[in-house]
């Protein structure tokens, strides 16, 4: 298990910055589902609305580990 995988625990709310391996775009890893298989990620840019979550994306753990890394 690598350092990134340690944050992908069921019901986790890590709120950490992750980086896309291809384009170096930063995102926030907000939460992990109850099975630890999916995660909610979103933009680093602050949204001051009650609908901020609508700009988020639900991704699988596999995709997250393949396409993202922890920000160093």
N, C-alpha and C positions, 0 to 999 in steps of 0.2 A: 504494500500500500504506500503510495507516494504522499507527499505533504498535502497536496490538493485534495486527494480522496478523503483525508481525515475530516474535512468539512462537510462531506456529503453523507451525513447521518440522518436517519429518519427524524422528522419533525424539527430538523435543524433550522436555525435562523442566523446564519453566519454574518450576513451583511459585510462581505469582503469585496475588494476590488479584484476583478479578474481581467485578463487581457487576451484578445483574440490572437491566435498564433499567426494568422495570415496577414491581417491588416493593422495589428497593434492597437486596435480600438479598445478602450476600457469600458467595462460594464460592471454592474454590481450583482453579486450573487445574493439574492434576498432570502430565499427560503428553499427548503427541501421537503418533498412530500412525505407522507406517513410510511411509505415503503422504502424511501431512500433511492428511488429510481428516477425521479423527475425533479427538476429545479426551476425556480422562477428567477429570471435574470432581467435586468433593465439598464437603461442608460444611466451614466454617472451624473448627467446634468440634472440639477434640481428642478423638480416640477412642484409648483406651489398650488396644486389643485387636488381636490378629493378624488379625482379620476386618474392619478399617476399610474396606477397599476394597469391601466388599459394600454399603456405603451410598453408593457413588459412582455416577455416571451417565455413560454413553458418549453423546456428542452429536456431531453433524456440525459441520464448520467453518462452514458456512453458517448454521446455527441459532445457533451460538456468536457469530458476528459480528452477527447480527440482534438477539439478545436480551441480550447482555452487553457490558460496557465495562470498561476498566481502572479500578481504584480510583485516584482522584486524591488 
